[in-house]
């Protein structure tokens, strides 16, 4: 188990579950920590981050470009996928490697609030 001190806005590499790959159920993937709950089990609310070129050039609803990708510690242009949310535990963390701007974090949170509160 990795002991990391993480907070909202951090970019973290996690062991992300992939149910479609039975022979490889987990892969290291970057996520944005949207919120770090400091009570009980210390769950982390995370949004998937991808460097998929298609997502960068044609973002879909809920996708947010990380304009400051180099300053944030990412090797490639990347997008936050706010419709791909996951709750992680500290045991899922591999390492923290960067941080997004406050503006980017707020944009991600706004998208998540919209997703949760929008009428069906």
C-alpha distances in whole Angstrom, upper triangle without the diagonal:
4,6,9,13,14,18,20,22,19,18,15,14,12,12,15,16,20,22,25,23,23,22,20,18,15,16,15,17,18,18,20,18,21,20,17,18,18,18,17,14,14,14,15,18,18,21,21,22,25,27,29,33,34,32,33,37,37,35,35,35,32,31,31,31,29,32,30,28,28,28,25,23,24,26,28,30,27,28,26,26,27,28,24,22,19,17,13,10,7,5,8,8,9,11,14,17,20,22,25,28,29,31,29,27,30,31,28,28,32,31,29,31,34,32,31,35,37,40,39
4,6,10,11,15,18,19,16,15,12,11,10,11,15,17,21,23,26,24,25,24,21,19,16,16,14,16,16,16,17,16,19,18,16,17,16,18,17,15,13,14,14,17,17,20,20,21,23,25,28,31,33,31,31,35,36,33,33,34,30,29,28,29,26,29,27,25,25,25,21,20,21,23,25,27,25,26,24,25,25,27,24,21,18,16,13,10,7,6,8,6,7,8,10,14,17,19,22,25,26,29,26,24,27,29,26,26,30,30,27,30,33,31,31,34,36,39,39
4,7,9,13,16,18,15,15,13,13,13,14,17,20,23,26,29,27,28,27,24,23,19,19,17,18,17,17,17,15,18,17,14,15,14,16,16,13,12,13,13,17,17,20,21,22,24,26,29,32,34,32,32,36,37,34,34,34,31,30,29,29,26,29,27,25,25,24,21,20,22,24,27,28,26,27,24,26,26,27,25,22,19,17,13,11,7,8,10,8,9,9,11,14,16,18,21,24,24,27,26,23,26,28,25,25,29,29,27,29,32,31,31,34,36,39,39
4,6,10,13,14,11,12,10,11,12,14,17,20,23,26,29,28,28,28,25,23,20,19,16,16,15,15,14,12,16,14,12,14,13,15,16,14,11,13,12,15,15,18,19,19,22,24,27,30,32,29,29,33,34,31,32,32,28,27,26,26,23,26,23,22,22,21,18,17,19,21,24,25,23,24,22,23,23,25,23,20,18,16,13,11,7,10,11,8,9,7,8,11,13,14,17,20,21,24,22,20,23,25,22,22,26,27,25,27,30,29,29,32,34,37,38
4,7,11,12,10,12,11,13,14,17,19,22,25,28,31,30,31,31,28,26,22,22,19,18,16,15,14,11,14,12,10,12,11,14,15,14,11,12,11,14,15,18,19,20,23,25,28,31,33,30,29,33,34,31,32,31,27,26,25,25,22,25,22,22,22,20,17,17,19,22,25,25,23,24,21,23,23,25,23,20,18,16,14,12,9,12,13,10,12,10,9,12,13,13,16,18,18,22,20,18,21,23,21,21,24,25,23,25,28,28,27,30,33,36,37
4,7,9,6,9,8,11,12,16,17,20,23,26,29,28,30,30,26,24,21,20,17,16,14,12,10,8,10,9,7,10,10,14,15,14,10,11,9,11,11,14,16,16,20,22,25,28,29,26,26,30,30,27,28,27,24,23,21,22,19,22,20,19,20,18,15,15,17,20,22,22,20,20,18,20,19,22,20,17,16,14,12,11,9,13,12,10,12,10,7,10,10,10,13,15,15,18,17,14,17,19,17,17,21,21,20,22,25,24,24,27,29,32,33
4,6,6,9,10,14,14,18,18,21,25,27,30,30,32,32,29,26,23,22,19,17,15,12,10,7,8,7,6,9,10,13,16,15,11,11,9,10,11,13,16,16,20,22,25,27,29,26,25,29,29,26,26,25,22,21,19,20,18,20,18,18,19,17,14,16,17,21,22,22,20,19,16,18,17,20,19,16,15,14,13,13,12,15,15,13,15,13,10,12,11,9,11,13,12,15,14,11,14,16,15,14,18,19,17,19,22,22,22,24,27,30,31
4,6,9,11,14,15,18,18,21,24,27,29,29,31,32,29,26,23,22,20,17,14,11,8,5,5,5,6,9,11,15,17,16,13,12,9,9,9,11,14,14,18,20,23,25,26,23,23,26,26,23,23,22,18,18,16,17,15,18,16,16,18,16,13,15,17,20,21,20,18,17,14,16,14,17,17,14,14,13,13,14,14,17,16,14,17,15,12,13,11,9,9,10,9,12,11,8,10,13,11,10,14,15,14,15,18,19,19,21,23,27,28
4,7,9,13,15,18,18,21,24,27,29,29,31,32,28,26,23,21,19,16,12,10,6,6,6,8,9,13,15,18,21,19,16,15,11,11,10,10,13,12,16,17,20,22,24,20,20,23,24,20,21,20,17,16,14,14,12,14,13,13,15,13,10,12,13,17,18,17,15,14,11,14,13,17,16,14,15,15,15,16,16,19,17,15,16,14,11,11,9,5,5,7,7,10,8,6,9,11,10,10,13,15,14,16,19,19,20,22,24,27,29
4,6,10,12,16,16,20,22,25,27,27,29,30,26,24,21,19,16,14,10,8,6,5,8,9,10,14,15,18,20,19,15,14,11,11,10,11,12,12,15,17,20,22,24,21,20,24,25,22,23,22,19,17,15,15,13,15,13,12,14,12,9,10,12,15,17,16,14,14,12,15,15,18,17,15,15,14,13,15,14,16,15,12,13,10,7,8,6,4,7,9,10,13,11,9,13,14,12,13,17,17,17,19,21,21,22,25,27,30,31
4,7,10,13,14,17,19,23,24,24,27,27,23,22,18,16,13,10,7,6,5,6,9,12,12,16,18,21,22,20,17,15,12,12,9,10,10,9,12,13,17,19,21,18,18,21,22,20,21,21,18,16,14,14,11,14,12,11,12,12,8,8,9,12,13,14,11,12,10,13,14,17,15,14,14,14,13,15,14,16,13,11,11,9,6,6,5,5,7,11,13,15,12,11,14,15,13,15,18,18,17,20,22,21,23,25,27,30,31
4,6,10,11,15,17,21,22,22,24,24,20,19,15,13,10,8,6,6,6,7,11,12,12,15,17,20,21,18,15,14,11,12,9,10,10,10,12,14,17,20,22,20,20,23,24,22,23,23,20,18,17,17,14,17,16,14,15,15,11,10,10,13,15,16,14,14,13,14,15,18,15,14,13,13,11,12,11,12,10,7,7,6,4,6,7,9,11,15,16,18,15,14,17,18,16,17,20,20,19,22,24,23,24,27,28,32,32
4,7,9,12,15,18,20,19,21,20,17,16,12,10,6,5,4,6,9,10,14,15,15,18,20,22,22,19,17,15,13,14,11,12,10,10,12,13,16,19,22,19,20,23,24,22,23,24,21,19,18,18,16,19,18,15,16,16,13,11,11,13,15,16,14,15,14,15,17,18,15,15,13,14,11,12,11,12,9,6,5,5,6,7,10,12,14,18,20,21,18,17,21,21,18,20,23,22,21,24,26,24,25,29,30,33,33
4,6,9,12,15,17,17,18,18,14,13,9,8,5,5,6,7,10,11,14,15,14,17,19,21,20,17,15,13,11,12,10,11,10,11,13,15,18,21,23,21,22,25,26,23,24,24,21,20,20,20,19,22,21,18,20,20,17,15,14,16,18,19,16,16,15,15,17,18,14,13,11,11,8,10,9,9,5,5,5,7,9,11,13,15,17,20,22,23,20,18,22,22,19,20,23,22,20,24,26,24,24,28,29,32,31
4,7,9,12,15,13,15,15,11,9,6,5,5,6,9,10,13,14,17,18,17,19,21,22,21,18,17,15,13,14,12,13,12,13,14,17,19,22,24,22,23,27,27,25,25,26,23,22,22,23,22,25,24,21,23,23,20,18,17,19,20,21,18,19,17,17,18,19,15,14,12,12,9,10,10,9,5,7,7,10,12,14,17,18,20,24,25,27,23,22,25,25,21,23,26,24,22,25,27,25,25,29,30,33,32
4,7,10,12,12,13,14,11,8,5,5,6,6,9,9,12,13,16,17,17,19,21,23,22,18,17,15,13,13,11,11,9,11,13,15,17,20,21,19,21,24,24,22,22,22,20,19,20,21,20,24,24,21,23,24,20,19,18,19,19,20,17,17,15,14,16,15,12,11,9,10,9,11,12,11,8,9,10,13,14,16,18,19,20,23,25,26,22,21,24,23,19,21,24,22,20,23,25,22,23,26,27,30,29
4,6,9,9,10,12,9,6,5,7,9,9,12,12,16,16,18,20,19,21,23,24,23,19,19,16,15,15,13,13,12,14,15,18,18,22,23,21,23,26,26,23,23,23,21,20,22,23,23,27,27,24,26,27,24,23,21,22,22,23,20,19,17,16,17,16,12,12,10,11,10,12,14,13,10,12,13,16,18,20,22,23,23,27,28,29,25,23,26,25,22,23,25,23,21,24,25,22,23,27,27,29,28
4,5,6,8,10,7,5,6,7,10,10,14,14,18,19,21,22,23,24,27,27,26,23,23,19,18,18,15,15,13,15,15,17,17,21,21,20,22,25,24,22,22,23,21,20,22,23,24,27,28,25,27,29,25,24,22,23,22,23,20,19,18,16,18,16,13,14,12,14,14,16,18,16,13,15,16,19,21,22,24,25,25,28,30,30,26,25,28,27,23,24,27,24,22,25,26,23,24,27,28,29,28
4,5,6,9,9,6,8,11,14,14,17,18,21,22,23,25,25,26,28,29,27,24,24,21,20,20,18,17,15,18,18,21,20,24,23,22,25,28,26,25,23,24,23,23,25,26,27,31,31,28,31,32,29,28,26,26,26,26,23,22,21,18,20,18,14,15,14,16,16,18,20,18,16,18,19,22,24,26,27,28,28,32,33,33,29,28,30,29,25,26,29,26,24,27,27,24,24,28,28,29,27
4,6,9,9,8,10,12,15,15,18,19,22,24,25,27,28,29,32,32,31,27,28,24,23,22,20,19,17,19,18,20,19,22,21,21,24,26,25,24,22,24,23,23,25,26,27,31,32,29,31,33,30,29,26,26,25,26,23,22,21,19,21,18,15,17,16,19,19,21,23,22,18,21,21,24,26,27,28,29,30,33,34,34,30,29,32,30,26,28,30,27,25,28,29,25,26,30,29,30,28
4,5,5,5,8,10,13,14,18,19,23,24,26,28,28,30,32,33,31,28,28,25,24,23,21,20,18,19,18,20,19,22,22,22,25,27,27,26,25,26,25,24,27,27,28,31,32,29,30,33,29,28,25,25,25,26,23,23,23,21,23,21,18,19,18,20,19,21,23,21,18,20,20,23,25,26,28,29,30,33,35,35,31,30,33,32,28,30,32,29,27,31,31,28,29,32,32,34,31
4,5,5,9,12,15,17,21,22,25,26,28,30,30,31,33,33,31,28,28,25,25,25,23,23,20,22,22,24,23,26,26,26,29,31,30,29,28,29,28,28,30,31,31,35,35,32,33,35,32,31,28,28,28,29,27,26,26,24,25,24,20,21,19,21,20,22,23,21,18,21,21,24,27,28,30,32,33,36,37,38,34,33,36,34,31,32,34,32,30,33,34,30,31,34,34,36,33
4,6,9,11,15,17,21,22,26,27,30,31,31,32,34,35,33,29,29,27,26,26,24,24,22,23,22,24,23,26,27,27,29,32,31,30,30,32,30,29,31,32,32,35,35,32,33,35,32,30,28,27,27,29,27,27,27,25,27,26,22,23,21,23,21,23,24,21,18,21,20,24,26,27,30,32,33,37,38,39,35,34,37,36,32,34,36,34,32,35,36,33,33,37,37,39,37
4,6,7,11,13,17,19,22,24,26,28,27,29,31,32,30,27,27,24,23,23,21,21,18,19,19,20,20,24,25,24,27,29,29,28,28,29,28,26,28,28,28,32,32,28,29,31,28,26,24,24,24,26,24,24,24,22,24,23,20,20,19,20,18,20,21,18,15,17,17,20,22,24,26,28,29,33,35,35,32,31,34,33,29,31,33,31,29,32,33,30,31,35,35,37,35
4,7,11,12,16,17,21,22,24,25,25,26,28,29,27,23,23,21,20,20,19,19,16,18,18,21,21,24,25,24,26,29,29,27,26,27,26,25,27,28,27,31,31,28,29,31,28,26,24,24,25,26,23,23,22,21,22,21,17,18,15,17,15,17,18,15,13,15,16,19,21,23,25,27,28,32,33,34,30,29,31,31,27,28,31,28,26,30,31,28,28,32,32,34,32
4,7,9,13,14,17,18,21,22,22,23,25,26,25,21,21,19,18,18,16,16,14,16,16,18,19,23,23,22,24,27,27,26,25,26,24,23,24,25,25,28,28,25,26,27,24,23,21,21,22,23,21,21,20,19,20,20,16,16,14,15,13,14,15,13,10,12,12,15,18,19,22,23,25,28,30,31,27,26,29,28,25,26,29,27,25,28,29,26,27,31,32,34,32
4,6,10,12,16,17,20,22,22,24,26,27,26,23,22,19,18,18,15,15,12,13,13,15,16,19,21,20,22,25,25,23,24,25,23,21,22,22,22,25,25,21,23,24,21,19,17,18,18,20,18,18,18,17,19,19,15,16,14,16,14,15,16,14,11,12,11,13,16,17,19,21,22,26,28,29,25,24,27,27,23,25,28,26,24,28,29,26,27,31,32,34,33
4,7,10,13,15,18,20,20,22,24,26,25,22,20,18,16,17,14,14,11,12,12,14,15,19,21,19,20,24,24,23,23,25,22,20,21,21,19,23,22,19,20,21,18,16,14,15,16,18,16,17,16,16,18,19,16,16,14,15,13,14,14,13,10,9,8,10,12,13,15,18,19,23,25,26,23,22,25,25,21,23,26,25,23,27,28,26,27,31,32,34,33
4,7,10,13,15,18,18,21,23,25,25,22,20,17,15,15,11,11,8,8,8,11,12,16,18,16,17,21,21,19,20,21,19,17,17,17,16,19,19,16,17,19,15,14,12,13,13,15,12,13,12,13,15,16,12,13,12,14,12,14,15,14,11,10,9,11,11,12,13,15,16,20,22,23,19,18,22,21,18,20,23,21,20,24,25,23,24,28,28,31,30
4,7,10,13,15,16,19,21,24,24,21,19,17,13,13,10,9,7,6,7,10,12,15,17,15,16,19,20,18,19,20,17,15,15,14,13,16,15,12,14,15,12,11,9,11,12,13,10,11,10,11,13,15,12,12,12,13,12,14,14,15,11,10,10,10,9,9,10,11,12,16,18,19,16,15,18,18,15,17,20,19,18,21,23,21,23,26,27,30,30
4,6,9,12,13,16,18,21,22,19,16,14,10,10,6,5,5,5,8,11,14,17,18,15,16,20,20,17,18,18,15,13,13,13,12,16,15,13,15,16,12,12,11,14,14,14,11,10,8,9,10,12,10,9,9,11,10,13,13,15,11,10,11,11,10,10,10,11,11,14,16,17,13,12,15,15,12,14,17,16,14,18,20,18,19,23,24,27,27
4,6,9,11,14,17,20,21,19,16,13,10,8,5,5,6,7,10,13,16,18,19,16,16,20,20,17,18,17,14,12,11,12,11,14,14,12,15,14,11,12,11,15,15,14,11,10,7,9,9,12,11,10,10,11,11,14,14,16,13,12,13,12,10,11,9,8,8,11,12,13,10,8,12,12,9,11,14,13,12,16,18,17,18,21,22,26,26
4,6,7,10,13,16,17,15,12,10,6,6,5,7,9,10,14,17,19,22,23,20,20,24,23,20,20,20,16,15,14,15,14,17,16,15,18,17,13,14,14,18,19,18,15,14,11,12,11,14,12,10,10,9,9,11,12,15,12,11,13,12,10,12,11,9,10,12,12,14,12,9,12,13,10,10,14,14,13,15,18,17,17,20,22,26,26
4,7,10,13,16,18,16,13,11,8,5,5,7,10,12,15,18,20,23,23,20,20,23,23,19,19,18,14,14,13,15,14,17,17,17,19,18,15,17,17,20,20,19,16,14,11,12,10,12,12,9,10,10,11,13,14,17,15,14,17,16,14,15,13,11,10,12,11,12,10,7,9,10,8,7,11,11,9,11,14,14,14,17,19,22,23
4,6,9,12,14,13,10,9,6,5,7,10,13,15,19,22,24,27,27,24,24,27,27,23,23,21,17,18,17,19,17,21,20,20,22,21,17,19,20,23,24,23,20,18,14,15,13,15,15,11,11,10,11,12,13,16,15,14,17,17,14,16,15,13,13,14,13,15,13,10,11,13,11,9,13,14,11,13,16,16,15,18,20,24,25
4,6,9,11,10,7,6,5,6,9,12,15,17,21,24,26,29,30,26,27,30,30,26,26,24,21,21,20,22,20,23,22,21,23,22,18,20,21,24,25,25,22,20,17,18,16,18,17,13,12,10,10,10,10,14,14,13,16,15,13,16,15,14,15,16,15,18,16,13,15,17,14,13,17,18,15,16,20,19,18,21,24,27,28
4,6,8,8,5,6,6,8,11,15,18,20,24,27,29,32,33,29,30,33,33,29,28,27,23,24,23,25,24,27,26,25,27,26,22,23,24,28,29,28,25,24,20,20,18,20,19,15,13,10,11,10,11,15,15,15,18,18,17,20,19,18,18,20,18,21,20,16,17,19,17,15,18,19,16,17,20,20,18,21,24,27,28
4,7,8,5,8,9,11,14,18,21,23,27,29,32,35,36,32,33,36,36,32,32,30,26,27,26,28,26,29,28,27,29,27,24,25,26,30,31,31,28,27,23,24,22,24,22,19,17,14,13,12,11,15,16,16,19,18,17,20,20,19,20,21,20,23,22,18,20,22,20,18,21,23,20,20,24,24,22,24,27,30,31
4,6,5,8,11,13,16,20,23,25,29,32,34,37,38,35,35,39,38,35,34,32,28,29,29,31,29,32,31,31,32,30,27,28,29,33,34,34,31,29,26,26,24,25,24,20,18,14,14,12,13,16,17,18,21,21,20,24,24,22,24,25,23,26,25,21,22,25,23,20,23,25,21,21,25,25,22,24,28,30,31
4,6,8,12,14,17,21,24,26,30,33,35,38,39,36,37,40,39,36,35,33,30,31,30,32,31,34,33,32,34,33,29,30,31,34,35,35,32,31,27,27,25,26,24,20,18,14,14,11,12,14,16,17,21,22,21,25,25,25,26,28,26,29,28,24,25,27,25,22,26,26,23,23,27,26,23,26,29,31,32
4,6,9,12,15,19,21,24,27,30,32,36,36,33,34,38,37,34,33,31,28,29,29,31,29,33,32,30,32,31,27,28,28,31,33,33,30,28,25,25,23,24,22,18,15,11,10,8,9,11,13,14,18,19,19,23,23,23,25,27,26,28,26,23,24,26,23,22,25,25,22,23,26,25,23,26,29,31,31
4,7,10,13,16,19,21,25,28,30,33,34,31,32,35,35,31,31,29,26,26,26,28,26,29,28,27,29,27,24,24,25,28,30,30,27,25,22,22,21,22,20,16,14,10,9,7,7,11,12,12,16,16,16,19,20,19,21,23,22,24,23,19,21,23,21,19,22,23,20,21,24,23,22,24,27,30,31
4,7,9,13,16,18,22,25,27,30,31,28,29,32,32,28,27,26,22,23,23,25,24,27,26,25,27,26,23,23,24,27,28,28,24,23,19,19,17,18,16,13,10,6,6,5,7,10,10,11,15,16,16,19,19,18,20,22,21,23,21,18,19,21,18,17,20,20,17,18,22,20,19,22,24,27,27
4,6,10,12,15,18,22,24,27,28,24,25,29,28,25,24,23,19,20,19,21,20,23,23,22,24,23,19,20,20,23,24,24,21,19,16,16,14,16,14,10,8,5,5,6,8,11,10,10,13,14,13,16,16,15,16,18,18,20,18,14,16,18,15,14,17,17,14,16,19,18,17,20,23,26,26
4,7,10,13,17,20,22,25,25,22,23,26,25,22,21,20,16,17,17,19,18,22,21,20,23,22,19,20,20,23,23,22,19,17,13,13,11,12,11,7,6,5,6,9,11,14,12,12,16,16,15,17,16,15,15,17,16,18,16,12,14,15,12,11,14,14,11,13,16,15,14,17,19,22,23
4,7,9,13,16,18,21,22,18,19,23,22,19,18,18,14,14,14,16,15,19,19,17,20,20,16,17,16,19,19,19,15,13,10,10,9,11,8,6,5,6,7,10,12,14,11,11,14,14,13,15,14,13,13,16,16,17,14,11,14,14,10,11,14,13,11,14,16,15,15,18,20,23,23
4,7,10,13,15,18,18,15,16,19,18,15,15,14,11,10,11,13,13,16,17,15,19,19,15,16,15,18,17,16,12,10,7,6,5,8,6,5,6,9,10,13,15,17,14,14,16,16,14,15,14,13,12,15,15,16,12,11,13,12,8,10,13,11,9,13,14,13,14,17,18,21,22
4,7,10,12,15,15,12,14,17,17,14,14,14,11,10,11,12,12,16,17,14,17,18,15,15,13,16,15,14,10,8,6,5,7,8,6,6,8,11,11,15,16,17,14,14,15,15,14,15,14,14,13,16,17,18,14,13,16,14,11,13,16,13,12,16,17,15,17,20,21,24,23
4,7,9,12,13,10,11,15,15,12,13,14,12,9,9,10,9,13,14,11,14,15,12,12,10,12,11,10,7,6,5,6,9,11,9,10,11,14,14,17,18,19,16,15,15,15,13,13,12,12,11,15,16,16,12,12,15,14,11,14,16,14,14,18,19,17,19,22,23,26,26
4,5,9,10,8,9,12,13,11,13,15,13,10,10,10,10,13,14,11,14,16,14,13,10,11,9,9,5,5,7,7,11,12,11,13,14,17,17,20,21,22,18,17,17,17,16,15,14,15,14,17,19,19,15,16,18,16,14,17,19,17,17,21,21,19,22,25,25,28,27
4,6,9,8,7,11,12,11,14,16,15,12,12,10,10,12,13,10,12,15,13,13,9,9,6,6,4,6,9,11,14,16,14,16,18,21,20,23,24,24,21,19,19,18,17,15,15,16,15,18,20,20,16,17,20,18,16,20,21,19,20,24,24,22,25,28,28,30,30
4,5,5,7,9,10,10,12,15,15,12,13,11,12,14,16,13,16,19,17,16,13,12,9,8,7,8,11,11,15,15,14,17,19,22,22,25,26,26,23,22,21,21,21,19,19,19,18,21,23,22,18,20,22,20,18,21,22,20,21,24,24,22,25,28,27,30,29
4,5,5,6,8,10,12,16,16,13,13,11,13,14,16,13,15,19,18,17,14,13,9,8,8,9,13,13,17,18,17,20,22,25,26,29,30,30,26,25,24,24,23,21,20,21,19,21,24,22,19,21,23,20,19,23,24,21,23,26,25,24,27,30,29,31,30
4,5,5,6,8,10,13,14,11,13,12,14,15,18,16,18,21,20,20,17,16,13,11,10,10,13,13,16,16,16,20,22,26,26,30,31,31,28,27,27,26,25,24,23,23,21,23,25,23,20,22,23,20,19,23,23,20,22,25,24,22,26,28,26,29,28
4,6,5,5,7,10,11,8,9,9,11,13,16,14,17,20,18,19,15,16,12,10,8,7,9,9,12,13,13,16,19,23,23,27,28,29,25,25,25,24,23,22,21,20,18,20,22,20,16,18,20,17,15,19,19,16,18,21,20,19,22,24,23,26,25
4,6,6,9,12,12,9,9,7,9,10,13,11,14,17,16,17,14,14,10,7,7,6,10,11,14,15,16,18,21,24,25,28,29,30,26,25,25,24,23,21,19,19,16,18,20,18,15,17,19,16,15,19,19,17,19,22,21,21,24,26,25,28,27
4,6,10,13,14,11,11,9,12,12,15,14,17,20,19,20,17,17,13,10,10,10,13,14,17,18,18,21,24,28,28,32,33,34,30,29,29,28,26,24,23,22,20,21,23,20,18,20,22,18,18,22,21,19,21,24,23,22,26,28,26,29,28
4,6,10,12,9,11,10,13,14,18,17,20,22,21,22,19,19,16,13,12,10,13,13,15,15,17,20,23,27,28,31,33,34,30,30,30,29,28,26,24,23,21,22,23,21,18,20,21,17,17,21,20,17,20,22,20,20,23,25,23,26,25
4,7,8,5,7,8,11,13,16,15,19,21,19,21,18,19,15,12,10,8,10,9,11,12,14,17,20,23,25,28,30,31,27,27,27,27,25,24,22,21,18,19,20,18,15,17,18,14,13,17,16,13,16,19,17,16,20,22,20,23,22
4,6,5,9,10,14,16,19,18,22,24,22,23,20,22,18,15,13,10,11,9,10,10,12,15,19,22,24,28,30,31,27,27,28,28,27,26,24,23,20,21,22,19,16,18,18,14,13,16,15,12,14,17,15,14,17,19,17,19,19
4,6,9,11,15,17,20,20,23,24,22,24,22,24,21,18,15,12,11,9,9,8,11,14,18,21,23,27,29,31,27,27,29,29,27,26,25,23,20,20,21,18,15,16,16,12,12,14,12,9,11,14,11,10,14,15,13,16,15
4,6,10,13,15,18,18,21,22,20,22,20,22,19,17,14,10,8,6,5,6,9,11,15,18,20,24,26,27,24,24,26,25,24,23,21,19,17,18,17,15,13,13,13,10,8,10,10,6,8,11,9,8,12,14,13,16,16
4,7,10,12,15,14,18,19,17,19,16,18,16,13,10,6,6,5,6,8,9,12,15,18,20,24,25,27,23,23,24,24,22,21,19,17,15,16,17,15,11,12,13,10,8,12,12,9,11,14,13,12,15,17,17,20,20
4,6,9,12,11,15,16,14,16,14,17,14,11,9,5,5,7,8,10,12,13,16,19,21,24,25,27,24,23,24,23,20,19,17,15,12,12,13,11,8,10,11,7,7,11,11,9,11,14,14,14,17,19,18,22,22
4,6,9,8,12,13,12,14,12,14,11,8,6,4,6,9,11,14,14,16,19,21,22,25,26,28,25,23,23,22,20,18,15,14,11,12,14,11,8,11,13,10,10,14,14,12,15,18,17,17,20,22,22,25,26
4,5,5,9,10,8,11,9,12,10,7,6,6,7,11,12,15,16,17,19,21,21,24,24,26,23,21,21,19,17,15,12,10,7,9,11,10,7,10,12,10,10,14,15,14,16,19,19,19,22,24,24,28,28
4,5,8,9,9,12,11,13,11,8,8,9,11,14,16,19,19,20,23,25,25,28,28,30,27,24,24,22,19,17,14,12,9,9,12,10,8,12,14,12,13,16,17,16,19,21,21,22,25,26,26,30,31
4,6,5,6,9,9,11,10,9,9,11,12,16,17,21,21,21,23,25,24,27,26,28,26,23,23,20,17,14,11,10,7,8,11,10,9,12,14,13,14,17,18,18,20,23,23,24,26,28,29,32,33
4,6,5,7,5,8,7,6,6,9,11,14,16,20,19,20,21,23,22,25,24,26,23,21,20,17,15,12,9,9,8,10,13,13,10,13,16,15,15,18,19,19,20,23,24,24,26,29,29,33,33
4,5,5,5,7,7,8,10,12,14,18,20,23,22,23,24,26,25,27,25,27,24,21,20,17,15,11,9,10,10,11,15,15,14,16,19,18,18,21,23,23,24,27,28,28,30,32,33,36,37
4,5,7,10,11,11,12,14,15,19,21,24,23,23,24,25,24,26,25,27,24,21,20,17,14,11,8,8,8,9,13,14,12,14,17,17,18,20,22,22,24,26,27,28,30,32,33,36,37
4,6,9,10,10,10,12,12,16,17,21,20,20,21,22,21,22,21,23,21,18,17,14,11,8,5,5,5,8,11,12,10,12,15,15,15,17,20,20,21,23,25,25,27,29,30,34,34
4,7,9,10,11,13,14,17,19,22,21,21,21,22,21,22,21,22,20,17,15,12,10,6,5,7,9,11,15,16,14,15,18,19,18,20,23,23,23,26,27,27,29,32,33,36,37
4,6,7,7,10,12,15,18,20,19,19,20,21,20,22,21,22,20,17,15,13,11,8,7,9,10,13,16,17,14,15,19,18,17,20,22,21,22,25,26,26,28,31,31,35,35
4,7,9,12,14,17,20,23,21,22,22,24,23,25,24,24,22,19,17,15,14,11,11,13,13,16,20,20,17,19,22,21,20,23,25,24,25,28,29,29,31,34,34,37,37
4,6,10,13,15,18,21,19,21,22,24,24,26,26,26,23,21,19,18,16,14,13,14,14,16,20,19,16,18,21,20,19,22,24,23,24,27,27,27,29,32,32,35,35
4,7,11,13,16,19,18,20,22,24,24,26,26,27,24,22,21,20,18,15,14,14,13,15,18,17,14,16,19,17,16,20,21,20,21,25,25,24,27,29,29,32,32
4,7,10,13,15,14,16,18,20,20,23,24,25,21,20,19,18,16,14,13,13,11,14,16,15,12,14,17,15,13,17,18,17,18,21,22,21,23,26,26,29,29
4,6,9,12,11,13,16,19,19,22,23,25,21,20,20,19,17,16,14,14,11,13,15,14,10,12,14,12,10,14,15,13,14,18,18,17,20,22,22,25,25
4,6,9,9,10,12,15,16,19,21,22,19,18,19,18,16,15,14,12,10,13,14,13,9,10,12,10,7,11,12,10,11,15,15,14,17,19,20,23,23
4,5,5,8,11,14,16,19,21,22,19,19,20,20,18,18,17,16,14,16,17,16,12,12,14,11,8,11,13,10,10,14,14,12,14,17,17,20,20
4,5,6,10,13,15,18,21,22,19,19,21,21,19,20,18,16,14,16,16,15,12,11,12,10,6,8,9,7,6,10,10,9,11,14,14,17,17
4,6,10,13,16,19,22,23,20,21,23,23,22,22,21,20,18,20,20,18,15,14,15,13,10,11,12,8,7,11,11,8,10,13,13,16,15
4,7,10,13,16,19,20,16,17,19,20,19,20,20,19,17,20,20,20,16,15,17,15,11,13,14,11,10,13,14,11,13,16,16,19,18
4,7,10,13,16,17,14,15,18,19,18,19,19,18,17,19,19,19,16,14,15,15,11,11,14,11,9,12,13,11,11,15,16,19,18
4,6,10,13,14,11,13,15,17,17,19,19,18,18,21,20,21,18,16,18,17,14,14,16,15,12,15,17,14,14,18,19,22,21
4,7,10,12,10,11,15,16,16,19,19,18,19,21,21,22,20,17,18,19,15,15,18,17,13,16,18,16,15,19,21,23,23
4,7,8,6,8,11,13,13,16,17,17,18,21,21,23,20,18,20,21,17,17,20,19,16,19,21,20,19,22,24,27,27
4,5,5,7,11,13,14,17,18,19,20,23,23,25,23,20,22,24,20,20,23,23,20,22,25,23,22,25,27,30,30
4,5,5,9,10,11,15,17,18,20,23,23,25,23,20,23,25,21,21,25,25,22,24,27,26,25,28,30,33,33
4,6,8,11,13,16,19,20,22,26,26,28,26,23,26,27,24,24,28,27,24,27,29,28,27,30,32,35,35
4,7,10,12,15,17,18,20,24,24,26,24,21,24,25,21,22,25,24,22,25,27,25,25,28,30,33,32
4,6,8,11,14,15,18,21,22,24,22,19,23,24,20,21,25,24,22,25,27,26,26,29,31,34,34
4,7,10,13,15,18,22,23,25,23,21,25,25,22,23,27,26,24,27,30,28,28,32,34,37,36
4,6,10,12,15,19,21,23,21,19,23,24,21,22,26,26,24,27,30,28,29,32,34,37,37
4,6,9,12,15,17,20,17,16,20,21,19,20,23,23,22,25,27,27,27,30,32,35,36
4,7,11,14,16,19,16,16,20,20,19,20,24,23,23,26,28,27,28,31,33,36,37
4,7,10,13,15,13,13,16,17,16,18,21,21,21,24,26,26,27,29,31,34,35
4,7,9,11,10,9,13,14,13,15,18,18,18,21,23,23,24,27,28,32,33
4,7,8,6,6,10,11,10,12,15,16,16,19,20,21,22,24,26,29,31
4,5,5,6,9,10,11,12,14,16,17,19,20,21,23,24,26,30,31
4,5,5,6,9,10,10,12,14,15,16,18,20,21,22,24,28,29
4,5,5,6,9,10,10,12,14,15,16,18,20,21,22,26,28
4,5,5,6,9,10,11,13,14,15,17,19,20,21,25,26
4,5,5,6,9,10,11,12,14,15,17,18,20,24,25
4,5,5,6,9,10,10,12,14,15,16,18,21,23
4,5,5,6,9,10,11,12,14,15,16,20,22
4,5,5,6,9,10,11,12,14,15,19,20
4,5,5,6,9,10,11,12,14,18,19
4,5,5,6,9,10,10,12,15,18
4,6,5,6,9,10,10,14,15
4,5,5,6,9,10,13,15
4,5,5,6,8,12,14
4,5,5,6,9,11
4,6,6,9,10
4,6,9,10
4,6,9
4,6
4
